[in-house]
Each structure stands twice: as C-alpha cells, then as structure tokens.
Amino acid sequence: MVKWEYALLIRRRVPDGGQWVITFAWYAPDGTVQDVTMYGTAVISQLNQAGAAGWEMISASEDVNNLQGTTEVHRYHFKRPLD
C-alpha cells in the first residue's frame, strides 16, 4: 500500500502601501513553514518548483475578500509517496 505525505503552497496577494504584494509560503509535511517567494511570483514557477521536487498537485482553491482591504489567498495542495 502506498503511503503519502502532503504539503501546502499558499499564495497571498495583499495591499501594502498602495501596492499589491504577492508572497508564497510552503507548509511542509513536518509542520515547518518556508517563505518560497524567491522562486518567483508567477504561480507556474512555484508549481514547477514543487513538481521538480516530486510533488503532485491534488487540489487548488481560492478565497477572495473584497469587503475590507481586498485580500486574495490561493491554496495549492500537494502529495507525494513516502520513500
């Protein structure tokens, strides 16, 4: 039976001093959180980075709050087999 581990990539778009700032955070299976914005602010760059590390995207979701402050959060869920 295949055993899996899971991770989460979060893309945030938030206002900052009149500009939009996009950040990415990687939530690893061990519970650590890493800022991975340095891999680029394009989603495809982030997805390719995860794929190169053996991760398969299994779902994606979006939360948009246009009421106050206008924030946007995208969640990308990944899995890969445990060795």
Sequence and secondary structure as in RCSB ss.txt:
>XXXX:A:sequence
MVKWEYALLIRRRVPDGGQWVITFAWYAPDGTVQDVTMYGTAVISQLNQAGAAGWEMISASEDVNNLQGTTEVHR
YHFKRPLD
>XXXX:A:secstr
   EEEEEEEEEEEEETTEEEEEEEEE TTS EEE GGG SSHHHHHHHHHHTT EEEEEEEEEE SSS EEEEE
EEEEEE  
